[in-house]
Amino acid sequence: MNSETLFYIIIGIIIINFLKDKILDALNAKHFKDKVPDELSDVYDESEYKKSQNYKIANYRFGVWSSLFSFVLTLSFLLLDGFEYVDTIARSYSENPIIIALFFFGIIMLASDIITTPFSYYKTFVIEEKFGFNKTSKKLFFLDKIKGLLMTAIIGGGLLALIIWFYQLTQDNFWLYAWALVTAFTVFMNMFYAKLIVPLFNKQTPLEDGELRNKISDYANSVGFNLDKIFVIDGSKRSTKANAYFSGFGSEKRVTLYDTLINDLSDEEIVSVLAHEVGHYKRKHIIFNLLTAILLTGLTLYILSIFISNPLLSNAIGVEIPSFHVGLVAFGLLYAPISELTGLSMNYFSRKFEYQADDYAKNTYKAEPLISSLKKLSKNSLSNLTPHPAYVFVHYSHPTLLQRIKKMKAK
């Protein structure tokens, strides 16, 4: 196989992936005006359902144009030897492979962010604003962008530099050292993300003593779940949408509740949502997801180690001088179909785990408040109650609201 054949395979993968996504989006859009199932008839009244339809249509149209722009830009960049151009610029600053790689990805990351910022700005300040979700100020929006770029540069750049250093030292065996590095980083972030990263973007405060905290503590004690760290995060400064999540292990284990969740749900409903999250912990879903991510990373790095030294990878995307960083880009494009398959598998397990967590909450607490909380959260986020099954299969990490309610009501 020559570099030209590999180039056309990459182009084919990008085109097929784009068409697949657009066909699924179109199929899903055809269901926007479906009649709401009887089991969900109390989620929306007529005006709210109309609003949810308009929200879905607005996001669908925005998605079509933004993804089309991204698709055309990606193809143009490949066809016009954009990677060769960026690589030449990066090489003008240094001869050190690590410095070249950092400049290469830094230029691409910065340019990509500048190009896509108008789209995220429009989504936040036009679509989300129109439907009453946005609470972000323009200052906060751009501050988040800057913080995100700095974090990516520091953390991503540091990891990339170490991986290339491993490659220079060990060549084909670099993947073992890279795997160990990424594994250590993944475990560390799972442990300390809420303590180290979240405070850079949000304020977290311990849930104050009172009836809600007592109910949460009583439930946690009833299922033998040691939970001392319960925090409230100021999610309302960006959006009206609500959420809750667990993070950490051992002494760093904590639950974080969005202030919007506390405002939207009753105490019983909040405890039921927490019971669902405890279910994930008790059923070892968090450990499964962590171990699976680590194993998939190892497999990916091993496959990368087989092909990364082949100059065909760099040549396939128009770069004459073979390098690790350009080969990494080409490999990422070629690996996309495998990523799609692993993504489908992870979504399948995720949906299965959601049923198990619901069942745990039902058996250790109550099903009724969890059902009512899911309905409220769906209503408040204008969720799609009638998605196309194929769209759910490919994109949903959670079962649909209807599927979850039917499962919980079943004996």
N, C-alpha and C positions, 0 to 999 in steps of 0.2 A: 504494500500500500504506500502511495506517495502522499506528499503534503497537500496536493491539490484535491485528492479524493477525500482526505481527512477534513479539509476546509468545507467541502460540500456536505459532508456528513454533519458537521457542526451547524451549517446553515439549515439543513433539513430538520435537525433536532429543534432549533429555535422556531422554525415555521410550524412544525407539527404541534409543538407545545402551545404556541400562540393560538392556533386554530382550535385545539382541544379545549382550551380555557374559554374561548369566545363561544363555542358551541354549547358548553355547559352553562355559561352565563345566560345565553339566549333561551335555553330550555328552562332555566330557573325563572327567568323574567316572565315566561308565559303563564306561570302559576301565581303571579303577584295579585291577580284579581279573583283567585279561586274563593269559593265560599269557605268561611271559617268553620272547621269541624265543630260539631255540637259540644264536644268535651271542652272546647276553648271559647265557647260563645260568650263567656263572661270576662274575657281578657280585654276586648275592645268594645266600645259602643260604636255606633255608625260613624260619627265624626272622627273618632280616634283611629278607626280602621282605615278611613279615607286618608288620614294623615300618614299612617304607616305605609300605605301603598305609594303615596307621593314621595315619601322618604326613600323607599326601595327603588323607585323609578329614577329619582335624582342620582342615587349612588350608582345605579346600573349605567346610566348614560355617562356619568363622570368616569366610571371604570372603563368603558369602551374607548373613550377618547384618550385617557391617560395611558392605558395599556397599548393602544395603537401608536401613540407617540413614542413610548419606550421601545416598542418592537421595531419601528422604522429607524429610530436612533441607533439601536444595537446593530441592526443589519448594515446600516450606512457606515458605522464605525468599523465593522469588519471588512466590508467591501472596499473602503477607502484607506485601508491599512492604518487605522487609527492607533492600534497597539504599537506598531513600528514607530510611529511619530512620537508617542509618549515615551517609549523605550529610549529613543534617541535623545530626547530632552533629559531624561533621568541619567543617562550615561555621560552627559556633558558636565555633570556636577561631581562625579566621582568614578573611580575604577573599582571601588570596593563593592562586591556583589550585594552585601547587606544594605549599604547606603543606596545603591541603585534601586534595589527592590522597594525600599521605604519611599524613595522619591516617586517611583513608578506607581505604586498603589496610592500614595498620598495625592498625586495629581488626579488620578481617576476618581478617587473618593470625593475630593473637593469639587471637581467638575460635575460629578454626578449629583452631589448635594445642591449645588447652585442651580443646575438645570431642573431638578425635581422640586425645589422649594416652592415655586409658584403653584404647583399642583397641590401640595400639602397645605399651602396657605389658603387656596380656594376651598378645599374640602373643609378646613377648620372654620374659616371666617365667612364662608358663603353657605355651604350645605349644612354643616353642623349648627351654625348660627341661625339659619332660617328655621330649623326644626327645634330650636330651643335647647340644644345640647351644649353648645360651646360656652365655656366660662373663662377661656384663656385670653389674656391680654396680648396685644401684639408684642409688647416688651418680653413677656414670659415665653411666647412662641419662639422668638429669635434667640433668647437666652438658652432655652432648651436645645435649640439647634447647635449653638456654640459648644455647650457642655457635651452634647452627644459626639460632636466631631473631635473634641479634645480627648474624651474617653476612648474613642475608637483609635485615635492616633497613639495614645499612650499604651493602652492595654493590647490592642490589636497589633500595633507596631512592635511592641516588646515581644509578643509571642512569635510574630513572623521572623523577627531578627534572630531569636533563639533557634527556631526551626531551620532557618537557612544555615546558621552556624553549625548545627548538628549535621546537616547535609554535607557541608564542606569537610567536616572532620571524619565522618563515617560513610559517606556516600549511600550505598544501598541499604544500610542498616539504620539510616537516620530515622526511619518511621517508628522504631521502637522507642527512641529517646523522645521524639515528638509526641508519641502516644502517651508516654509517662508524664510529659509536661502538660499536655492538654487534659489528661485525667486529673492531675493534681489541681489544675486551675478550675476545672469543672466542679470538683468536690468542694474546693475552697469557696467558690462563688455560691454554691448551693447552701453552704453553711453561713456565709457572712454577707450575702448580697443585701439583705434587708438592713443590716447594720452599717455597711460601708457605702453602698451605691445609692439606695433609695433616699437617704438624707440629702444627697446632692440635688435632688429634684423635688422632694416633698418633705413636709414636716410630719413627724410621727410622734404621737404622745400616748402614754399608757392610758388604757381605758379607765376612766375614773370609777371609784368605788360607788356602788349603787345596785339597783335591782338587776340591771342587765348583766353586770359583771358577776353578781351572785348566781344568776341562772346559768351562765356559761360555766362557772366554776363547779356548780352542783352537777351539771351534766358531765363535765370532764371527769369529775371524781367518780360518778356512777359507772363509767365505762373503763375506769382505771387508766385514764389518760392524764399524765402530769402536764399541766398547762399553767404556767405562772405569767408568761409574757403575752399579754393581749394589748395590741396597739391599735390606735385609730389614725388613719392617714388622711390628709386633707385633699382627697381626690376632687372635691368640689371646686378647687381653684382652676381646674382645667375642663371638667365636664360634669354633667348631671348624671352620667351613667355610673352604676354602682358595681362593686366587686368585693371579694374577700379571698384571702389566700393563706396557705401555710407556707412556711419556709424554715430552713435549718434542720439540724438534727441534734439530739442529745440536749445539752445545756443551752444550745442556741435555737432550740425549737420555739417558734412563736406563731401566733395568728395575727393577721392584719385585717382590720375591717375598714372599708372606705366610709367616710363620714356620710356620704350619700346613701349607703346601705342602711346605716343607723336611722337616717331620716325617713327612708322609704318603707322600711319594714317594722313590724311589731317585734317585741322582745322574743316571743315564741318563734317567729319566723327566722329571726337572726340565729337563735340557738339551733334551729333545724338546718340552716345553711352550714353552721359550724359542725353539726353532727355529720353532714355529708362530707365535709373536709376531713374530719376525724376518720371517717370510713376509708378515705384514700390512704391515710397513714396506717390504719390498722390492717388493711388488706395488702399492705406492702407495695402499693402502686408507685409510690415515690421512689422506693428502692429499685423497682423494676424499670422505671423510666430512666433512672440515673445509670443503671448497669447497661441497659440497652443502648443508651446514647454513647457510653464509653466503648462498648463493643463495636458499634457501627463506626465510630471514629477510628478505632484501630483497623477495621477492615478497609475503610477508605484510605487511610494513610499507607497501608500495606500495598494496595493496588496502585496508589500514587507512586510508591517507591519503585515499582516495576517499570513504569513508563516515563518517569520524570527526566531520566537521563537521555531519553531519545530526542534528538533534535527535531524530529517530525512534529512534535507537539508545538514548539515555538514557530516552526516554519508554517504550520497549518493556519495560523492566524496572522501570517504576513510578516513575522519578525525574523530577520536574517540571522542575528546572533543568538544562538540558543542560550537560555538561562533558566534558572529555577523558577523565578517569579512569573515569567511569561508562560512557561510550561504549566505552572499552577493554574493560570487563567484558562488555558486550552483544556486542561484536564477537567476543570470545573464545568466547562461547557459540554464536554463529552460525557461527563458523569451524570448529567441532568436526568436521563431516563431512569438510572438506578436510584437516584434521589427521589424521583417520583414514586417508584415502587416501595421504597422504605417508608416514604411519607404516608402512602396508602395503608401500609401495615400498621404504622404507629397510630394513625387515626382510627383504624379498626379496634385496636386494643384500648385506645383512649375511650371510645364510645362504650365498649364493654365494661371498662372500669367505672364509668359514670353510672351505669346501671347498678353495679355492685356497691358503689358509695351511696346511691339513693336507697338501696335495700338495707344497708347498714343503718342509715339515718331512720328509716321506717321502723326497723326492729328495735333500735335502742332509744328512739325518741318517739316521733309521730310522723306519719305520712302527710296529714292534712296541712300543717303549717309549711312543710317543704313545698307542697304543690301550690299553695297560695303564694308563697314567696317567689317561686319560679314564674308564676303568672304575672305577678307585679313587676318583676324585673324585666320580663318580656315586653310588657306594656310600656314601661318607662323608657325602654331602649328602642321602641317601635320595631321589634323583631319580626322577621318573616315567619309566619305560622304555617305556611304551606310551601315549603321548598321542594324542588324536584328531587326525587330519590337519588338520581345519578349525581346531582350536585352535592347532596349530603354525603354520599359514599366517598367522593373525592376530597371534599373540602372541610367537612365538619369533624371536629374533634369531640363534639358532644352529640348525643342523640337529639332529635327534634323535641320540642316541648311536648307535643302530642305523644310521641313514643315513650317519653319518660313518665308522663302521667298515667298512660295505659298500663305500663309496667308496675307502677307503684300501687295502682288500684286493683291489679290482679291478685287473686288469693295465693 
